[in-house]
Each structure stands twice: as C-alpha cells, then as structure tokens.
C-alpha cells in the first residue's frame, strides 16, 4: 500500500505504524518513501509530534516547489535583436559569462541592462546559484548599506534583530548593482574593499565575513564624466570596469523593431492583432527616448485602444514634439544648466508630471529627478 500510494500521490506524507516491526522492514519502508516508522505500543504525544512534523515537511516541500517555479520563470528571459550592433553585445556577453571578473553595463534607461546582467548569470556555470539585484537609487543612503551588507541587532534605531545582507544572499552567485551612479561616496569605499578582498562587515559588527560573488554593475550615466566631476571614485570605477558592455539605444537598431513588436504583442496574449502599415511607419520614425521599455508601453497602449484586429497609428498616441521645442535654443548660446532645465520641464509637461515616467525618459532615478525639480524651481 505504501509503494502504490507514493506512486499515485507522491506528495502524501505516510507514517508507518506496526505491531510486528523489524529493522529490515523499517529500512525498506523508509526507502519506499515513508516519513517515519513507529512500532506498537506507541506514545500518543510522540505520534502527535510526528504527524505535526510530517505536516510541516509537506508544507516545506510545497514552498520549495513554488520557489523552484518562480526561479524557473525568472530564468525565462529573452534578449531580442538581430541587428549587427546588438548581436556583437550578445556575443561578448556569452564570451565573458563564465568569468568571475566584474562587469560594467552602460546604456540609456530602458535599453535592457538588467536583461544582460541576467544573461551573464544564467548563461554561466553559476546559473543554479542566486541572482540578487540591488537598486542603488531606490533606497535612502542610510538604509542602503544595511540592505547591502546587513546589520547586527542594536546597530541603529529599529534594528531589533540581526539581518543578513544581499551580499550574503548572493553568495556563490551574482550580485547585480543597478543605478550604480546613485551610490553614495561613503558606501563606495566599502564596496571597493569588498571587491578587492571579498570581505565585509555588517553594520554595527566587528567580525569580518567573506563570500564569493560575481559583481555586475549597471548605470545609465557616463561614469568617466562622473569620475571627473568627483561624484564617483576613480579606483572603484576601474575596479568595476574590467569588462564593459555598452547596450545600444533602440534608435540605433531600428531594424530590430519588427521582432520586438511581434514579441510584445505575443507577450500580451494578443497575437490575433496586427500592426497596420501606417502604425509601423510611425514607430520607425520615432526616436524612443525611453528605448525598448517605451516601445513595450506603446504596444500595450495600442492593444488597449485599438478596435478590431488592427492597431492603427492613432492608437499608439505617440508623443508629438512641436518644431520650436525640438530645436531648443537653436542658434542661441546658453549654459548647459538652462538647456537641462528647459528639457526637464518639457518632458514633465509631455508626461503630465508623471515623475516615474519622466525619470525613465530622462535616464535618471526618480530621486535625482526630484532634486532637479527642486533645484530649478519647476512647478506643475
């Protein structure tokens, strides 16, 4: 019965209870998948405890299966593009995937930098190990160190228990540092030490800890300019920039548009809809300041607003730029600060002051955009 039950319902936990037990039958039962084996007479409280453990074991297995499914879904990512400039980046990614050296991924917002970070991980021998992403621009400076390296109990107000950092969580796998240009200078020093020695300390701790991870960093800024400005440490930049992947913007690989459009339509489970010729022409003439991410949003909008089986150009609601706005200060000599202020104001107006979308288009973090709005005194 045990053997047949495990075949028909493998997730069922079975406790064997017998009055004629031997070591041989106990071993055989455990080999066939029994959770435990008891002989009579038995203690009722012991039986209750075993049943409780069996239930916990089943829940743990279910949770483990669920996590495996999630990990499998995360592994299923696609890098789409047949243009020569894009295939060169894919080829370089495959060649360096198995290496342990740090990689710096540069590219405008929305070009797919995280996809290439995942490719470096899942195309390598460490694919079964954790891929842990940290967004340096999404957390306040005082919390970022704790998130990255962890903390001990009592390290600061609110640290009621010990916490493992994301560096430890990534042990054996890949640590992806997104929005690298937003990392505070104080934390850059500690990151440099970690890259050089593989050692770190939790916040408030005196003990050195050691892990082995592959570090991949991404930024939408020109880091050489950031180094010149003093916003980023030169030694850390060169430590991270062992190999650089530069992801081309969508406007430089428009031959990939048909493949990307087809993928996004299929992804939205609307494969019965097609793009009209006028809509395709309109998309081919657009510059995509938000890159592939913006194209995805445009297709999603087109699918939502289109009637029938065809997506027309009007359904895409492509942003329209007035000629005088496109030729901002043409022929006029002015400071870079003035140009930046007017451009930020223009983008905010176009997206009806949706700051998250504006930040994506401008290629900066939302936190940085708020600073610029305050700096220039911009108002909705």
N, C-alpha and C positions, 0 to 999 in steps of 0.2 A: 504493500500500500504506500509506504514511504517513497519508494522508487517511482511509482506511477504518478503520485501526487506532484513530485518535483518536476516531472516531465510536463504535466498538464498545467500546473500553476507554480512556476519556479520561484515566484515572489513570496509564496506562502512559507511562513516560519513554522517548523514542526519540532515539537518536543516529544521524544520517545519515553514512555513510561511502562515498565515491565516488572513482573514478579519473578522472572527467570533470566535475569541479566548475567552476562559473562563479559569479560574484557574483549573477547573476539567480536561479539555482537555489537558492543558499544562502538568499537573501532569501525566496523562495517557500516553502522548507522550514520556515523559522522562523515564517513567517506561519501555516502549517498546524499548528504546534504542536510542531515538533522541539525537543528540549532543546539540541542542539548539532549542528554540521556540520563534518565533517573530510574532507580530501582526501588521497589517497594520493600519495606514500608518507607514512605517519604514524609518529610516535614512540610506541612501546608504553607507555612510562611516562606520556606525555601522555594516551593513551587510557584507561589505568587511572584517572588522576586525574579525567577527565571522567565516567567511569562512577560513581566514588565520589561526585562532586558531584550526579550525576543521582539516585543513591540517597538522598542527604541531602535533595535537593529534594522527592522523593516523600514522605519521612518528615515533612518540614516541612508539606507540604500536608495530609497526614493529620492531623497535630496541629492545624493551623489549622481543618480541618473539624470536628474533635472539639470544639475550643473554641467554634466557632460554634453547635454543637448545645447545649453547656452554657449558653451565653449565651441562646439561644432558650428553653431550659427555664426559666431564671431570669426571663425576661420574661413567662412564662406564669403569672401570679398572678391570683387572683380576690378581689375585695372584695365580700362578700355581705351584703346587707341592704336592705330596702325600707322600714324604719321612717322616719318623718319626721326624727327627730333624727339618724339615721345618714346619710340622703340629703343633709342640709344640710352635713355634713362632707365628703362626697364631692364635692358641688357646689363648695365652697370650694377643695378640693384641685385640681380641674380648672381653676378660675379663676386660681390662682396658680402652676400647674405650670411655665409658660414663663418666669416671672420668675426673676431671679438673686438675689433677696433671701433672706437666711437665714430658715429656718422652724423654730419650736419645736413639737414634737409632745408633748403631755402626755396621760397616760392610765394607768390601772392596768396592772399586769403581765398580759399575756395578751390585751389588747384588740386587738392588731394594729397597733401603732405602726410596725413595720418595713414592713408592707404599704403603709401610707400614704406612707412615705418612698420606697419603690419606685415608687409611683404618681406621686409628684412628679417622679421621674426619667423613667420610661418613658412618661408622658403628655406629655413636653416635647420640645423640639427636640434636647435632648442625649441622647435615648434610645439613640443608637448609640455614645455615649461610656461610659467606665467608671462603674459604681456600686460604690463602695468603702465597706464598713461597718467601723467601729471600735467595739469594746465597751470603754468606759472602766472598767468594773468587773471585767473578766476578766483584766487584766494587772497585775502589780505596778507600783507607782508608778515605779520606776527604769527599767522597760522600756517604759512607755507612751510616753514622749517619743521614744525611738528608733523605736518602731513607727510613730508618727505622722509624725515629721519625718525619720527616717532618721539615719544616722551615718556618719562617716568612719573609715577604718582607724586603729586605735590610740586611738579616742576613750575607750574604757574596756576593762577586762579582758575578753577574749573577743571583742573587735571586731577580728577578723582580716582582715576585708575591708570595703570600702565597701558601704553598704546604702541603697537608695532607700526613702524612707518612703511611707506610704499616701497622704499628701497629694499627693505627686508622681504616684503611681499613678492618682490620681483626676483628674489634670489634664484639663480640658475637660468633665468630667462632674460627678458628685455625690459629696460626702463625707458619709457618714451617721455621726454621733456618737451611738451608743446609750449608755444609762446615763450621761447627762451629769452627773447629780448626784454620781456617784462620782469625777469628775475632780479630781485634787489641785490645791490652790490655786496651787502653783508653776507648773504647766503651764497653768492658766487664763490667766495673764499672757501667755504665748507664743501661746496660741490667740487672745487678743484682738488682739494685734499682727498676726497672720496675717489675721484677719477684716477689720481696718481697712486694711491695706496690700497684702494678698495675698502678703506676703513672709515668709520663714522661713529659719532656718539649721539644717543638720543638726547633730546632737550632735557637738561637737569641731571644727566647721568655723567659719571666719571669713567665708566667702563667703555673701552673701545670694542666695537663689533666689526665683524668682517663678513662681507658677502661677495658673491661673484655674479655680476650682471653685465649685460651688454647695453651701453647707453646710446640712445638715438635721440637727437635734439632737432627741433623744427622751429623755424621763425619766418615771419613774413617781412622782416626788416633786412636791410643791408647791414650785416654785422660788422663789416670793416668800417663803415661810417660810424656805427655805434661805438666802436672801439676808439676811433679818432675823437669823438665827442666826449669820451670818458664815461659813457653810460654802461660799458661792458669791459670787463677785464681782458686785457690782451692775452695773458698767459692762458686763461680759461678758453678763450676763443680758439687759440691754436691747439689746445689740448682736445677740444671737441672736433675741430676741423681737420681730422686726419683724412677723411674722405668726405667730399661734398656732393650731394645730389641736388641739382637745380631743376625744379619742376617747371616746365614752360607754361605760360598762361594760355588760356583757351584761344585767345585772339591770334596766337602764333601757330595754332594747329587746327585750323577750322576744317581741314579735311576729315577730322575725326567726328565732326558734328553728326552725320547720319547714324553712325554706330552708337553714339551717346544718346541721341534722341530715341532710337529704337529700344535701347536698354531701359531708359526711364519710362517709356510708355508701357513696356512689358512688366517692369517692376511694379507699376501701379495697377497691374492686372487689368489693363485697358487695351490689350493687344488688338482688339477689333477696331480701334480708332486709328486713323491715319492722319498725317500732316499734309495739308494742302500745299501746292507748289508755291503759292504766294507766302504762306507761313514759313516755308523752308528758306525762301529768298530773304525774307525779313530777318530770320535768325542768322543767316550767313553774312548779312550786312551789319549785324550788331557787334559791339566791341567787348561785351561781357566783363565789366569791371569786377563782378563777383565770381567770374570764372565758372567752373563746372557746377559748383553749388547753385549759382544763379540760374544756369541752364535748367537744372533739375526743378527749381521753383517755377520757372517759366512754363515748362512742360506740364507740371502739376496744375498750374493755373489754367492752361489751355484745355486740359482734360476736364477740368471743373466747369468752365464757362462754355465749352463747345456744345452745339446742338447736333444731334445725329452722329454720324461716324467720321466726320472730318473736323480737324482743328484748323480754323482759319487764322490768318494773321491778326485780325482784330481781337481774337480770343486770348492772345498772348499778353495783351496790354503792355507792350514793350515801352520802356521809358522813352519819352521824346525830349530831345535837347534843343533848345532854341539856338539859332546860329550865333547870336550875340553871346550866349552863355558858353557855347563850345569854344569860342575864341576869346576866352577870358583874358582881359587886359592885353589883347594883341597889339603890338606896336608900342606899348606903354612900359617904361622901365619902372619896376617896383620891387619891393623886398619879397623874399620867399614867404615871410610871415603873412603878408597881405594876400598872396596867392592862396596859401593854405587856408586862411580864414574864409575867403570867398568860396573856395571849393568845398569846405566842410559845410558851410551854410547852404550851398546849392544841393549837396547830397541829402542833407537833413530835410530840406524842403521837398525833394523828389520822393522821399520815402515817408512823408507826413510825420516826421520826427520819431520814426521807429528807430531808436538808438542801436538796438541789436543788429538790425538790418544795415543801418548806416555804417556801423563798425565793420561789418563783413565786407561791404563795398569798398570802404576806405583802406581796408587791410590793417586795422589796428584793433586792440582789445577794447571792450566796452568801457573799462576803467580809464583807459587812455583817452577815449573819446569824451568822457565826462570832464576830464582835466582840460581838454582843448576848448570845450564849450564854455567852461568857467573862465579860462584864460582870455578868450576872445569876447566874452560877454554876449554870447549868442543867446537869443530868446525865441521861443516858439511863437 
